[in-house]
């Protein structure tokens, strides 16, 4: 017979302690209880528990002390006061596996314990790899640069808890790949990973898309539909470009994250959901909060732990490795029996290029080179690397009165060239998705379409 898992319940209120103990015993766990930090510390030092749940406020201290001291040994969940978002965030940052608020919802508690035991089991069955032994192609996150090695190590740690994660980084740096790796290494891996581009959902359909709707709740609702939260049940919901959410939707998302429940459009009751939230954006959320364009309370809920994906220019030594892997993947799709190799001139050109579009731009560049190269070798001329857009200072210099007075070109032509280059770069970065390019450039889709036609961009 399998050995029953053991749990430690720490709470000074006897009725809550008994309720949690009874729930866990019905799940087949053995339990012990403590009412103070000192008692809990003594038990944790003496016994090998599989899971611990502790109240935050105890007679002789805070449950946070246990989290900081023991979270590397076992998953520790924290019970917080209802609506205490700051305390929940603090405990997750300190290393808590998850949080549950009072009054304790037994359904939420059961799911939390299941996830914690899966994590404990996987950690026992497969000890974590050291940084030296971890494969360099772990989940597609290639590279030897220090920034990438640090990112891999952080992903391993984040996979061991349920804290919301916010991923920052420029477009094309692998934010979704990072989110997928956190999910795939976590106890939630067998459950769905549901990605959603928040900027691509029409405003009037957002609530229905996120939370679902009931039949007849609005024109066109011919049957019940589950939302993205329900689709991600037990797994991870990845909110890409979360900064693009309108304020009214931010309010609804905040409630769903805090209460772990959603109400479908037209529904009478909320439905409990068990979803880990990972968000990402290339924009600066701090700046948006300061401008009032993003809710501060939602920011603190989503940005419990921040992860930064490094741009390609900070890891130039990885470019040859990335290019080789990309060519190996693209060659079969282009009907080539083996990928062409980069000659030294092409490698030097790639390493010295700025790549404002990062890995996505590198892939586009190599795909173009495959079509242009002759034979089994790619030369620098096959890459057709475009000059990077000038910095504001450089752009201002090119349009200075002195340059114009020297007759280099009329002002309008300078402006048109800069505008054309900016639009071309945005289209390249978004794989010629005009809707996304318009968002990146801060203009409407109609305006972008007009400018593309006017400037003769094909």
C-alpha positions in Angstrom: 0.0 0.0 0.0 1.3 3.5 -0.8 2.4 5.5 2.2 -0.1 8.3 3.1 1.2 11.9 2.7 1.5 13.9 5.8 0.4 17.5 6.4 1.0 20.1 9.1 -1.8 22.5 9.9 -0.8 25.6 11.8 -3.6 27.8 13.2 -4.4 29.2 16.6 -8.2 28.9 16.0 -9.3 25.4 17.0 -12.4 25.3 14.7 -10.4 26.2 11.6 -7.7 23.8 12.5 -10.2 21.0 12.9 -12.0 21.9 9.6 -8.8 21.7 7.7 -7.6 18.6 9.4 -11.0 16.8 8.7 -10.8 17.9 5.0 -7.3 16.6 4.6 -8.0 13.3 6.4 -10.9 12.7 4.0 -8.4 13.1 1.2 -6.3 10.3 2.7 -3.6 12.5 4.4 -2.2 12.0 7.8 -2.2 15.3 9.8 -0.5 17.0 12.7 -1.4 20.4 14.1 0.2 23.3 15.8 -1.1 26.5 17.2 2.0 28.7 17.4 5.1 29.4 15.3 7.3 27.7 17.9 5.3 24.5 17.9 5.2 24.4 14.1 9.0 25.0 13.9 9.7 22.2 16.3 7.5 19.8 14.3 8.9 20.8 11.0 12.5 20.2 12.3 11.6 16.8 13.7 9.3 15.3 11.0 9.4 15.1 7.2 6.0 16.6 6.1 4.8 16.6 2.5 2.7 19.8 2.9 2.0 22.6 5.4 -0.7 25.1 5.6 -0.4 28.0 8.1 -2.4 30.9 9.2 -0.6 34.2 8.7 -1.2 35.6 12.2 -0.2 33.5 15.2 0.1 34.3 18.9 3.9 34.3 18.8 4.6 35.6 15.3 3.6 35.3 11.7 3.3 32.3 9.4 5.6 34.1 7.1 8.5 33.1 9.3 7.7 29.4 8.5 7.5 30.2 4.8 10.9 31.9 4.7 12.6 29.2 6.8 11.1 26.0 5.3 9.7 26.7 1.8 12.7 25.1 0.1 11.9 21.8 1.9 8.1 21.5 1.3 5.2 23.4 -0.2 3.7 25.8 2.3 0.4 27.5 1.8 -0.8 30.5 3.7 -4.2 31.3 5.1 -4.8 35.1 4.9 -7.6 37.4 6.1 -10.4 38.0 3.6 -9.5 40.7 1.1 -5.9 41.0 2.4 -4.3 41.3 -1.1 -1.1 42.8 0.2 -0.5 40.0 2.7 -1.2 37.4 0.0 1.3 39.0 -2.4 3.9 39.3 0.4 3.7 35.6 1.3 3.9 34.5 -2.4 7.0 36.7 -2.9 8.5 35.1 0.2 8.1 31.6 -1.3 4.7 30.4 -0.3 3.2 27.8 -2.6 -0.2 29.4 -2.7 -2.7 31.4 -0.6 -6.2 30.7 0.6 -8.4 33.4 2.2 -10.8 33.1 5.1 -13.4 31.8 5.3 -11.6 28.8 3.8 -13.4 27.4 0.7 -13.0 23.6 1.0 -13.1 23.1 -2.8 -10.2 25.6 -3.2 -8.4 23.9 -0.3 -8.7 20.4 -1.9 -7.4 21.6 -5.3 -4.5 23.5 -3.6 -3.5 20.3 -1.6 -3.7 18.2 -4.8 -1.4 20.6 -6.6 1.1 20.7 -3.7 1.3 16.9 -3.4 1.9 16.6 -7.1 4.7 19.1 -6.8 6.2 17.3 -3.8 5.9 13.9 -5.7 7.6 15.2 -8.8 10.4 16.8 -6.8 11.0 13.5 -5.0 10.8 11.4 -8.2 13.1 13.6 -10.3 15.5 15.8 -8.4 16.0 19.3 -9.9 18.8 19.5 -12.4 21.8 21.7 -11.6 22.5 24.6 -13.9 25.6 22.7 -15.1 23.7 19.5 -16.0 20.6 21.2 -17.5 20.4 20.8 -21.2 21.0 24.0 -23.2 18.0 23.4 -25.4 15.6 23.1 -22.4 12.1 23.5 -23.8 13.5 25.5 -26.8 15.1 28.2 -24.6 18.5 28.1 -26.3 21.6 29.9 -25.2 24.7 30.0 -23.0 24.5 33.7 -22.1 24.4 34.6 -18.4 20.9 36.2 -18.8 19.5 33.0 -20.3 21.0 30.8 -17.7 19.5 33.0 -15.0 16.2 32.8 -16.7 16.3 29.0 -16.8 17.1 28.9 -13.1 14.2 31.3 -12.3 11.8 29.2 -14.4 12.7 26.1 -12.4 11.9 28.0 -9.1 8.7 29.5 -10.4 7.4 26.1 -11.5 7.4 25.0 -7.8 4.7 27.5 -6.6 1.5 29.0 -7.8 2.3 32.7 -7.6 1.1 34.9 -10.4 4.0 35.8 -12.7 4.4 38.9 -14.9 6.9 38.6 -17.8 8.4 41.7 -19.3 10.5 42.1 -22.3 10.7 43.5 -25.8 8.7 42.0 -28.6 10.2 38.8 -29.9 12.2 37.9 -26.8 10.3 34.7 -26.0 7.7 35.8 -23.3 5.2 33.1 -24.4 7.9 30.5 -24.5 8.9 31.4 -21.0 5.3 31.1 -19.8 4.9 27.7 -21.5 8.1 26.4 -19.7 6.9 27.6 -16.3 3.6 25.7 -17.0 5.2 22.6 -18.4 7.6 22.2 -15.4 4.8 22.7 -12.8 2.3 20.3 -11.3 -0.3 21.9 -13.7 1.5 20.5 -16.8 -1.1 17.8 -17.5 -3.8 20.5 -17.6 -4.4 23.1 -20.3 -2.1 26.0 -21.1 -4.4 28.7 -22.6 -2.7 31.7 -24.3 -4.8 34.8 -25.1 -3.7 38.0 -26.8 -5.6 40.6 -24.8 -5.2 43.2 -27.6 -6.8 41.0 -30.2 -10.2 40.6 -28.5 -12.9 43.1 -29.5 -13.9 45.2 -26.5 -17.5 44.3 -26.7 -16.7 40.5 -26.6 -14.1 40.6 -23.8 -16.3 39.6 -20.9 -17.9 36.7 -22.8 -14.5 35.5 -24.1 -12.9 35.6 -20.6 -15.8 34.3 -18.5 -18.2 32.6 -20.9 -21.9 33.3 -21.4 -25.3 31.6 -21.0 -27.6 30.9 -23.9 -29.8 33.9 -24.7 -27.8 36.4 -22.7 -27.3 38.6 -25.7 -28.0 38.6 -29.5 -26.1 35.7 -31.0 -25.7 33.7 -27.8 -27.4 30.6 -29.2 -25.9 28.2 -26.7 -23.9 28.2 -23.5 -20.2 28.9 -24.0 -17.3 28.4 -21.6 -14.8 31.2 -21.3 -11.0 31.2 -21.2 -10.9 30.9 -17.5 -13.0 27.7 -17.6 -11.0 26.4 -20.6 -7.8 26.7 -18.5 -9.3 24.9 -15.4 -6.6 23.3 -13.5 -3.9 24.7 -15.7 -2.5 28.1 -16.7 -4.0 31.1 -18.4 -1.4 33.2 -20.2 -2.5 36.8 -20.7 -0.3 38.2 -23.4 -0.2 42.0 -23.9 -2.2 42.4 -20.7 -1.5 46.2 -20.9 -4.0 46.4 -23.7 -7.0 45.5 -21.5 -9.5 48.4 -21.2 -10.1 49.7 -17.7 -13.6 48.2 -17.4 -12.2 44.7 -18.1 -9.3 45.3 -15.6 -11.9 45.6 -12.9 -13.6 42.3 -13.8 -10.2 40.5 -14.1 -9.2 41.8 -10.7 -12.2 40.3 -9.1 -11.7 36.9 -10.9 -8.1 36.8 -9.8 -8.9 37.7 -6.2 -12.0 35.6 -5.7 -10.9 32.7 -7.9 -14.4 32.7 -9.4 -16.0 34.0 -12.5 -19.6 34.8 -13.5 -20.6 34.0 -17.1 -22.5 36.7 -18.9 -26.1 36.1 -18.2 -25.4 33.8 -15.3 -26.9 33.9 -11.9 -24.0 32.6 -9.8 -20.2 32.6 -9.8 -18.3 29.5 -10.8 -15.1 28.6 -8.9 -12.0 28.3 -11.1 -8.6 26.9 -10.4 -6.2 28.8 -12.7 -2.7 30.1 -12.5 -2.3 33.5 -14.1 0.8 34.4 -16.1 0.8 37.8 -17.8 3.1 39.5 -20.2 3.6 42.8 -22.0 6.3 44.7 -23.9 5.0 47.9 -22.3 6.0 49.4 -19.0 3.1 48.7 -16.6 4.6 51.0 -14.0 4.3 53.9 -16.4 0.8 53.0 -17.3 -0.2 52.8 -13.6 1.3 56.3 -13.1 -0.8 57.6 -16.0 -4.0 56.0 -14.8 -4.2 53.6 -17.8 -3.7 50.5 -15.7 -5.2 49.7 -12.3 -2.6 49.7 -9.5 -4.5 46.9 -7.5 -4.5 44.7 -10.6 -0.8 45.4 -11.2 0.1 44.2 -7.7 -2.0 41.1 -8.1 -0.4 40.1 -11.5 3.1 41.3 -10.8 3.8 39.2 -7.7 7.0 37.9 -9.3 8.5 39.7 -12.3 10.5 37.9 -15.0 12.5 39.7 -17.7 13.3 38.1 -21.0 16.6 39.5 -22.3 16.8 41.1 -25.7 19.0 39.5 -28.4 21.5 42.4 -28.3 22.3 41.5 -24.7 23.1 37.9 -25.7 24.9 38.2 -29.0 27.1 35.2 -28.2 23.9 33.0 -28.6 23.1 34.2 -32.1 25.1 31.6 -34.0 23.5 28.8 -31.8 20.0 30.2 -32.4 20.6 30.7 -36.1 21.7 27.1 -36.5 18.7 25.7 -34.6 16.3 27.9 -36.6 17.8 26.9 -40.0 17.5 23.2 -38.9 13.8 23.7 -38.2 13.1 25.8 -41.4 15.0 23.6 -43.9 12.5 20.7 -44.1 9.6 23.2 -44.6 11.4 24.7 -47.5 12.1 21.4 -49.2 15.8 21.2 -48.3 17.4 17.9 -47.3 19.8 19.6 -45.0 20.0 23.2 -43.7 22.5 25.5 -45.4 25.4 26.7 -43.2 26.2 30.3 -42.5 29.5 31.5 -43.8 31.7 33.7 -41.7 30.5 37.0 -43.3 26.9 36.0 -42.5 27.7 35.1 -38.9 29.6 38.3 -38.4 26.7 40.3 -39.9 24.1 38.6 -37.6 26.2 39.0 -34.5 26.8 42.7 -35.1 23.2 43.6 -36.0 21.0 45.2 -33.4 17.8 43.0 -34.0 15.1 45.4 -32.7 12.7 42.5 -33.4 14.8 40.1 -31.4 14.5 36.3 -32.0 11.4 36.7 -34.1 13.2 39.1 -36.4 16.2 36.6 -36.6 13.8 33.9 -37.7 12.3 36.1 -40.4 15.7 37.1 -41.6 16.9 33.5 -41.9 13.6 32.4 -43.6 14.3 35.1 -46.2 17.9 34.1 -46.6 16.8 30.5 -47.2 14.8 31.6 -50.2 17.6 33.8 -51.5 20.7 31.7 -50.9 22.3 29.7 -53.8 23.4 26.3 -52.7 24.3 25.1 -49.2 25.8 28.3 -47.9 24.2 31.6 -46.7 26.3 34.7 -47.3 25.9 38.2 -45.7 24.2 39.5 -48.8 21.5 36.8 -48.6 20.4 38.2 -45.2 19.4 41.6 -46.5 19.7 43.1 -43.1 18.0 46.5 -42.9 19.7 49.4 -41.1 18.2 49.7 -37.6 15.9 52.7 -37.1 17.9 55.7 -35.9 17.7 56.8 -32.3 15.7 60.0 -31.7 19.0 61.9 -31.5 20.2 60.5 -34.8 16.8 61.2 -36.4 16.9 64.8 -35.2 20.4 65.2 -36.5 19.4 64.0 -40.0 16.6 66.6 -40.0 18.6 69.4 -38.7 18.3 72.9 -40.4 22.0 72.6 -41.4 21.4 69.3 -43.2 18.3 70.7 -44.9 20.1 73.9 -45.9 22.8 71.8 -47.6 20.2 70.5 -49.9 20.4 66.8 -48.8 16.6 66.4 -49.2 13.3 68.2 -48.6 11.8 67.9 -45.1 8.8 66.0 -46.4 10.9 63.3 -48.0 12.9 62.9 -44.8 9.7 62.5 -42.7 8.3 60.0 -45.3 11.5 57.9 -45.2 11.4 57.8 -41.4 7.7 56.9 -41.4 8.2 54.3 -44.0 11.0 52.6 -42.1 9.1 52.7 -38.8 6.0 51.0 -40.5 8.2 48.5 -42.2 9.9 47.5 -39.0 6.6 47.2 -37.1 5.2 45.0 -39.9 8.3 42.8 -39.8 8.1 42.4 -36.0 4.4 41.4 -36.2 4.8 39.1 -39.2 2.8 41.6 -41.3 -0.2 41.4 -39.0 -1.5 44.9 -39.6 -3.7 45.0 -36.6 -0.8 44.3 -34.2 1.5 46.7 -36.2 -1.1 49.5 -35.8 -1.2 48.9 -32.0 2.6 48.9 -31.9 2.8 52.2 -33.8 0.0 53.8 -31.7 -2.4 54.4 -34.6 -5.7 53.0 -35.8 -5.9 50.1 -38.3 -7.5 52.5 -40.8 -4.7 55.0 -40.5 -2.1 52.4 -41.0 -3.8 51.0 -44.0 -3.9 54.5 -45.5 -0.2 55.1 -44.9 0.8 51.8 -46.3 -1.1 52.6 -49.5 0.2 56.2 -49.6 3.9 55.3 -49.0 3.7 52.3 -51.4 4.8 49.7 -48.9 4.3 46.2 -50.2 
